[in-house]
Amino acid sequence: MEGVCVAAAYSCTDEEARGWADEIRARFGSRFNEYIAPLALSIGCHTGPGAFGVGCVRMAALGRERK
């Protein structure tokens, strides 16, 4: 998974999100770019509380290829 960025979103408490981010960090290491944010209301209203999401994107697609 070289050149891949991992980000996360949630609809739980900030404390739960931090714990979940620790799990992601342990699994993906430096690929987890520390971008974690609440889910948008347009998604959260359908999922309800307690939802977690992980997204992966190629760094080149972001214009930030790692050296």
PLY file of the C-alpha trace (Angstrom):
ply
format ascii 1.0
element vertex 67
property float x
property float y
property float z
element edge 66
property int vertex1
property int vertex2
end_header
0.00 0.00 0.00
2.74 2.44 -0.87
1.53 5.93 -1.69
-1.87 5.35 -0.06
-3.44 7.68 2.49
-5.95 6.42 5.09
-8.53 8.78 6.66
-11.48 8.22 9.02
-14.91 9.64 9.86
-17.32 8.93 12.72
-20.67 9.65 14.35
-19.79 8.75 17.92
-18.27 10.66 20.82
-14.86 12.29 20.42
-13.47 9.90 23.06
-14.67 6.84 21.11
-13.27 8.34 17.91
-9.83 8.82 19.50
-9.82 5.16 20.60
-10.82 4.07 17.13
-8.11 6.27 15.60
-5.58 4.47 17.82
-6.73 1.14 16.34
-6.39 2.50 12.79
-2.94 3.89 13.59
-1.84 0.50 14.97
-3.04 -1.28 11.84
-1.99 1.19 9.12
0.92 3.04 10.76
2.25 6.03 8.83
-0.36 5.58 6.07
-2.99 6.93 8.49
-2.68 10.64 7.81
-4.34 11.66 11.08
-7.35 13.06 9.23
-10.34 12.08 11.33
-13.55 14.08 11.32
-17.23 13.76 12.18
-19.42 12.37 9.42
-21.37 14.97 7.50
-24.94 15.45 8.70
-26.21 14.19 5.33
-24.62 10.80 6.12
-24.98 10.80 9.91
-28.76 11.28 9.72
-28.96 7.91 7.89
-26.40 5.96 9.93
-27.27 7.29 13.37
-24.82 7.43 16.25
-21.88 5.03 16.48
-20.96 4.82 12.79
-17.31 4.61 11.72
-15.87 4.92 8.24
-12.41 4.50 6.72
-11.35 5.82 3.34
-8.23 5.11 1.32
-6.94 7.27 -1.51
-3.78 7.30 -3.62
-1.51 10.17 -2.61
-1.00 11.02 -6.30
-4.74 11.70 -6.58
-4.32 14.29 -3.85
-1.31 15.81 -5.56
0.88 14.77 -2.60
3.04 11.88 -3.74
5.33 10.73 -0.94
9.05 10.86 -1.60
0 1
1 2
2 3
3 4
4 5
5 6
6 7
7 8
8 9
9 10
10 11
11 12
12 13
13 14
14 15
15 16
16 17
17 18
18 19
19 20
20 21
21 22
22 23
23 24
24 25
25 26
26 27
27 28
28 29
29 30
30 31
31 32
32 33
33 34
34 35
35 36
36 37
37 38
38 39
39 40
40 41
41 42
42 43
43 44
44 45
45 46
46 47
47 48
48 49
49 50
50 51
51 52
52 53
53 54
54 55
55 56
56 57
57 58
58 59
59 60
60 61
61 62
62 63
63 64
64 65
65 66
